[in-house]
Amino acid sequence: MELNRRNMLLQKISGSNYLVGIVLMLMLIGAQIIIPGFLGIRNVGNILKIASFIGIAAIGQTLAILIGGIDMSISNVVTLVNIMTAQMMVGDNSNIPVTLITILCIGAVVGTVNAFGITYFKIPPIVMTIGMGTVIQGIALLYSKGAPKGNAAPLLRYLVNEPKIFGFTTWVVIFWVVLAIMMIVLLKMTPFGRRVFAIGNNRTTARFSGIKINRIIFTCYILSGIFAAVTGVILTGYTGTASAQAGAQYSMNSIVAVVVGGTAITGGRGGYGGTIVGVIILTILNNILTVMNIPISGVMIAQGLIIIVMVYVYGKEKAKTW
Amino acid sequence: MSKMNLRMNSFKIKEVMQRNTHVVYMYLFLLIMVIVAGILDPDFLSMRNINNLILSSQPIFIVSCAQMIILLMGDIDLSLGSIIGLVNVVFVMLMQPEQPYGFVVPLVVAIAVGVLCGLMNGFLITKMHLPSVIVTIATSNIFGGLALFACPVPGGKVHNIFSRFIMGRQGFPFPIVLMIGMFVAIYLVASRSTFGMKVRAVGGNSFAAYTTGISIERIKLTAYGLAGFLASLSSIFLTSQMRCADATVGNSFTVNSLTVAVVGGTALSGSVGGVSGVIGGSFIIMIINNILNLINVSSFYQYVIQGLVLIFALAISSKRKK
């Protein structure tokens, strides 16, 4: 391959394996076979819209996994934000600014607490985020008093649901594309991104080379909390109301997307480009399973199996010998 | 390995207390909880209430023993709750309530299912070299999906005499016998057997353990199989309490088993911990729930309290290690 700037740019952006692309191709072909008309422009727009929800939540998950951690509180933050957004907006556009600022702060606070426990108390991320997630779950139930109510503001619903851009997609997808580009640039072309990969690869070496580990970990988890909150707002716009089960699948789905996208579960390898492909693959898979009338139990089993297969396939070269 | 003298520690009171300061403080905390509960409800220390306490803390105690063994090894098992749900479903579905011995075959099959689930975890972690966190998250989904598939809505009947016996209502005080028996058995296995020593060795420094000839693969496989076995026992007991099948019954047990194990002094990094702490931890968790009910606090606060207890216990545990 010629070592010119275009190729180097492409290499940097793709980062992870070409295997993901092959899986995506297979998924698209399979989907078209099972669901005729799948690749029609209107359905593609719809798929992209659904994918954007997981896609934005997966931004945070990608960051958390890249630095060697994980974020299991995403589900609960999405649910809490969904409940709070509906209750604070009550179908009125004028409530939007206050609501947005509040939930962004909540996402940031959750991320800060997570990072605090992980850095200062050296609590393993898995347990810290599970514990924090449980607390958030309780807060969500207390806030809604068990009965979520309220509606999303009409402007929000319009931005999420109306297919007006290029005739087939909505503003949410554009929003996701912009965030995606920013993420890819951030991770692959800035010092911050390089430090994230360094920490994920070998934390000790990263510390000895002068990187301020704690600051970067804090940033990653705070971003994860914020993006989970953003997902909650968008989800509220999509469904229009609140539900105690709103965010239930998001932790699991984001992990699957990140893992399928080629990011190593131990951190240090991969990137958001792969996650995007993983998100689309997961969305198509969920779509196919829904059309085939496979119940939620089948989806759960499928996701579990996919995680195991993908982590094994991607991690084979790094297998330990004992 | 030659038969080493495993009784290397003295049993002098002062030295025991010095070695296990965390557990001592925890039992002090338990005493305070009991006093608070006794003040709030004068009947708290009655035989009937103590019997109820034993009944309600039995399932979490057994499954936390399973989690403790896995934690001693330096790993984690996030699928225990799903194993409980799956075993519960299998047990009830195969049950023939009318026949006098209609519980024997379901019992054997249910326990076998639990062990198989544990062995599957162990296989994926050892033979396929996958990290325990992501494996048990994935298998949690798989087992949970299987349980939901087999039993989409709660229902079913259990064998009357059998469940009465398990609950101690058939003349023989089975619950207290089981608790004492389990305590002794887990103590012998985790703290006074070669297997327990090897498990703690792997948890302390797996490479060092490998160089002394311990077969890491065999130990991990056995430990996860044992954890699956204990989870199935916990599920059988829970089924006799609930008297029906519910695929989601185990969902809270995963996080709770971690909380109880950590509160009981088991370190997440491995090698530190014992059943004397776990039993105290399970009582603490149950009594906290009891107290919350007594002061008429909304049950939604339980989530918040559980999450906070987990985070605080982890914070204290990590500060203690320094």
Boltz contact constraints between the chains, C-beta under 6 A:
constraints:
  - contact:
      token1: [A, 121]
      token2: [B, 315]
      max_distance: 6.0
  - contact:
      token1: [A, 121]
      token2: [B, 318]
      max_distance: 6.0
  - contact:
      token1: [A, 122]
      token2: [B, 318]
      max_distance: 6.0
  - contact:
      token1: [A, 123]
      token2: [B, 314]
      max_distance: 6.0
  - contact:
      token1: [A, 124]
      token2: [B, 268]
      max_distance: 6.0
  - contact:
      token1: [A, 126]
      token2: [B, 133]
      max_distance: 6.0
  - contact:
      token1: [A, 130]
      token2: [B, 255]
      max_distance: 6.0
  - contact:
      token1: [A, 131]
      token2: [B, 307]
      max_distance: 6.0
  - contact:
      token1: [A, 131]
      token2: [B, 310]
      max_distance: 6.0
  - contact:
      token1: [A, 131]
      token2: [B, 311]
      max_distance: 6.0
  - contact:
      token1: [A, 134]
      token2: [B, 303]
      max_distance: 6.0
  - contact:
      token1: [A, 134]
      token2: [B, 306]
      max_distance: 6.0
  - contact:
      token1: [A, 134]
      token2: [B, 307]
      max_distance: 6.0
  - contact:
      token1: [A, 135]
      token2: [B, 304]
      max_distance: 6.0
  - contact:
      token1: [A, 135]
      token2: [B, 307]
      max_distance: 6.0
  - contact:
      token1: [A, 137]
      token2: [B, 303]
      max_distance: 6.0
  - contact:
      token1: [A, 138]
      token2: [B, 300]
      max_distance: 6.0
  - contact:
      token1: [A, 138]
      token2: [B, 303]
      max_distance: 6.0
  - contact:
      token1: [A, 138]
      token2: [B, 304]
      max_distance: 6.0
  - contact:
      token1: [A, 141]
      token2: [B, 300]
      max_distance: 6.0
  - contact:
      token1: [A, 142]
      token2: [B, 300]
      max_distance: 6.0
  - contact:
      token1: [A, 265]
      token2: [B, 134]
      max_distance: 6.0
  - contact:
      token1: [A, 297]
      token2: [B, 145]
      max_distance: 6.0
  - contact:
      token1: [A, 297]
      token2: [B, 148]
      max_distance: 6.0
  - contact:
      token1: [A, 297]
      token2: [B, 149]
      max_distance: 6.0
  - contact:
      token1: [A, 300]
      token2: [B, 141]
      max_distance: 6.0
  - contact:
      token1: [A, 300]
      token2: [B, 144]
      max_distance: 6.0
  - contact:
      token1: [A, 300]
      token2: [B, 145]
      max_distance: 6.0
  - contact:
      token1: [A, 301]
      token2: [B, 142]
      max_distance: 6.0
  - contact:
      token1: [A, 301]
      token2: [B, 145]
      max_distance: 6.0
  - contact:
      token1: [A, 303]
      token2: [B, 141]
      max_distance: 6.0
  - contact:
      token1: [A, 304]
      token2: [B, 138]
      max_distance: 6.0
  - contact:
      token1: [A, 304]
      token2: [B, 141]
      max_distance: 6.0
  - contact:
      token1: [A, 304]
      token2: [B, 142]
      max_distance: 6.0
  - contact:
      token1: [A, 307]
      token2: [B, 138]
      max_distance: 6.0
  - contact:
      token1: [A, 308]
      token2: [B, 138]
      max_distance: 6.0
  - contact:
      token1: [A, 311]
      token2: [B, 130]
      max_distance: 6.0
  - contact:
      token1: [A, 311]
      token2: [B, 134]
      max_distance: 6.0
  - contact:
      token1: [A, 312]
      token2: [B, 128]
      max_distance: 6.0
  - contact:
      token1: [A, 319]
      token2: [B, 129]
      max_distance: 6.0
  - contact:
      token1: [A, 320]
      token2: [B, 129]
      max_distance: 6.0
  - contact:
      token1: [A, 322]
      token2: [B, 210]
      max_distance: 6.0
  - contact:
      token1: [A, 322]
      token2: [B, 216]
      max_distance: 6.0
